[in-house]
Every structure is written in C-alpha cells, then in structure tokens.
Amino acid sequence: MNFKTALILAALLAPLASFSQKCKGIQYECANMRKEEGKNKSAKGAPAWTVTGQSRYGTFAYGDTTEVAISVFKGVNYRISFCSIDPQIQGKLVFQIVERKTQAQTEEYFVTEEVPKTDAQGNMITDAEGNPIMETKSIKKTRRVYGKTPIIRYNNVDDGNKQWVEFTTDMDRSLIVRVVVPSVGEKPKNDLSPQGFACIGMLVEQQMGPQAGGWK
C-alpha cells in the first residue's frame, strides 16, 4: 500500500470510526428505552436485575443481519433488550432467539456392490459351470446421523414486535440471538461511509428469583 492509498483509506475510515465511538455504550440506554415502551422496573421487593458481560453494541448497515452467541443457565431469569440511537431504527428491530439442537436424522446413501445377476423373475443367472454371473449395482442404504437443527425459541415479530423479552430455561443452553436491521433510511455512499449505518445496542440482564417462564 503506497502513501497516497493509505491517506485515502484513512479518510474513508475516519467517519465510521467517529460514528462507532458515538455508539459505544448504547446498550445501557436500552433499559430507559424499554421503560418508554411500558416495561416498568421490577416489583417492589423482587430481586434486582443485573447487567451481564454478554451485552453488546455495534454499527450495522441498513438491511444487515447479525448473530450473537450467548450462554444461559438453569434457574436464572434473563432479559434481553434492543435499542438504537437512530430514530429510523428504534422500535423496529427484528430479533429471534435460536437454539441449535443436536438431533438424530435418517440419511440415505448409495454404495457400489458386486451382486449376482437375476432374470425378470428374480432367479439368479449362472454361467455354463453353474457359477453366478456378477454385475455391479448401486445399492441404496440408510444410516442414522446427528446434526444441528435450528429451533426458533422466540421471534419478536410474533410478539407485537416487542424490543425486549424475558425468559428462563430448565437447563443450561447455548443460544444464538439473530438481529435484523430494517432496510430504511439513506443507503451508504460507499462501503466505508457511516451514512446508511445504524448503532444498535443489546442489553442482557439476569435475575435470580421466581421464574419468568421458559422453554423445554
């Protein structure tokens, strides 16, 4: 990379870097934005919600889909909230909570085998000496295999496009949070321009106490 190219690249990256700095910490604003949607603080005397290190923030282009891996544990209540400083995006994010479970499946496969040749009635054909005449055939067989099957545990589209969810689980799980940024607003002038990008925050909280409802 020559000096001129480096200067051009730095000029292109500077606006996005500045925008990313403004985005830093946006996940902590999700609690305030959630209250505006009608979710109040915990009832008096209820265990407090605490912010976990699984909370995230980032800048994403309009129309982007991203996935974040989180871990949840048995007997703990979880609350995941989403927010944005972009008024075109706030309240319009689509998100799903997905679990990839190992499940058994039946798989078909073919093998090539030497088998005795038969006539139309299924009788074995032999040569003059009585030895079976062999032929090569592809034989279909089945076997049990194990693979990861995605199961959607929650989809906010089916819940009034709510920007947060509370849940618990009956066992430790590894989950994927899939977030879709709406295709709204101005398109970016180029791939490195902050114009056309949105700042998204994901706040993950946990609470020890009565279960909020969960999955099996």
N, C-alpha and C positions, 0 to 999 in steps of 0.2 A: 504494500500500500504506500503510495507516494504522499508527500506532504499536502498537496492540494486536495487529494481524495480524502485524507484524514480530516481536513478542515471542513469539507462539505458534509461528511458523515457526522462530525461533532455538531454542526449547525442543525442538522436534521434531528439528532437525538436530544438536543438541549430542551426543546419544548416538552417532549414526552417525559423527560427526567424531572422537569419542574412540575409537571402535572402529577406525576407519581408521588412527589413529595407532599403535594396538597392532599393526596389520597390517604397518606399514612395515618393510621389510627381511626379511619372512618368506621371500622367495625364497632367501636364503642358508642357510636351515635345510634346504633340500631335499637338500643333499649329505649331511647327517647322517641324515636320514630314509631316504635311499636306501641308505646303508650298513646300516641295520637290516633292509632287505629282502634283503640278501645281496650287494649290489654293492660290492666292496671297492675300495680305491684302485688306481691304475694299477700295473702290474707294475713291479718294480724296474728302473730304467734307462729306462723308457718316457718319452716326452715328457710334460710336465705339462699338465694341463687348466687352462685359464684362463677365468674368468667374463667374459662379454661384456656389453656395454651393452644387449643385447636382452632381458635378464632383466626380469621384470615381477612386480608384485603388485597385488592389488585385492580389494575386497569385493563379493561377489555373493550374490544371493538363492538359496535352495534351488530347484533346478529350472532355473536360468538356463543359457543357452548363450552363450558369448562367443567372438570370433575375434580373434587377434593376428597381424599380418603380421610375418614375419621374412625376412631375406635370408641365403642360404648360398652358399658359394663352392667352386669346384672344388679338389679336393685337400686339403680341410680336414675333419677329423673333428668331428662335432657330437654333443653330448649334451644332451638336454632332459629335465628332471626337474620333477615337480609335487609339491607338498606343501601341507598346511593345518594350522593350529593347532587346528582343530575336530576332535575325535576322531570325530565322526559322519561326517566327510567324508574324513579322512586314509585313503589307500589305496583309495578308492572312486571317484576321479575318472575320468571317461571322456574320452579325448582322441584326436584324429585330426590327422594332418599331411596337408594338402590342397594340391595344386598346380593352378592354373587354367591349362590349356594352350590355346593358340590352335590350333584345328583347323578344317579345311575341311568344310563341310556342304552338302548339296543342298537348296535351298529351293524350294517350289512357290509360284507366284503367278499371278494372273489379270489379263489386260488386256482391254479392250473394243476390238473392231476391227470395221470395216465389211468384210464378206466377201460374195462372190456367193452368192445363194440357190441351193440344189440340191434336186433331187427325191429320191425314195426310192432311186433307182439311182445317185445321186451326180452326175447330169448338171446342168449349170448351167442355170438358168431365165432366159430373156430376155424382154424386152417385145416389142411388135409390130415395133419397129425393130431388133431384134437386140441391144439393149444389155442387159447383165446386170442383173438385179434384185438390189439390195444389201439386206443385213439386218445388224443389229447382234448380235454374239455375244461371249460371254466366253470367251476362249481361255486354256487353262492352259499355263503355261510353267515352266521350271526355270532356276535360276541358282545359281552357287557363291557361298557366303557364308562368312565367317570369324567364329567366335565363341569365347568362353572356355568350355571344358568342364572341370568339376571332376574331378580324379583323386585318389582317396584313396591316398596313398603309405604311410600307416601308420595302424593302428587298434589301440589297446591292448586292446580287447575280444577281438581275435583273438590276443593275445599274453599270455593269463593275467591281464589287467587290470593289467599291469605299469605302474608310475607313472613310468617313465623309458624312454628309447630312445637308442641310439647309432647314428649313420649317417654316411655320406659321400655325395658326389654326383659324377657325372662332368662336371658343368657348373655354372655359376652359375645359381641359381634364386631366384625369389621364392615363398615358401611361406606358407600360412595355417595357424596352429595353432588348431584348434577344440576348446574345452573345455566339457564338460557337467558341471554341479554336480548331484549326486544330489538327488532330492526327499525329503529326510529331515529329521528334527528338527521343531521348532515353527515354525508359519507366523508371519510377521510380524504384529504387531498393526495396523500401518498401513504405508504405503509407505515411510515415512522411519525406521522403527524398526530398530535393529540386531538385534533378536530375529528369527531366521529368516534371517540373513545369515552367510556363511562367508568367512573370509580365505584366499585362495588365492595361492600363490607359484609362479612359473615360472622355473626356473634354466636359462639357456642357456650352455653351456660349449663351448669349442673346443680342438682339439689338432692340432698339426702332427706328422705321422708316418704310420706304416703305416695303411692304410685299414681301417675297421671293417666295411665292406660298404656297398653303396649302391644307388642307383636309376638307371635309364636312361630 
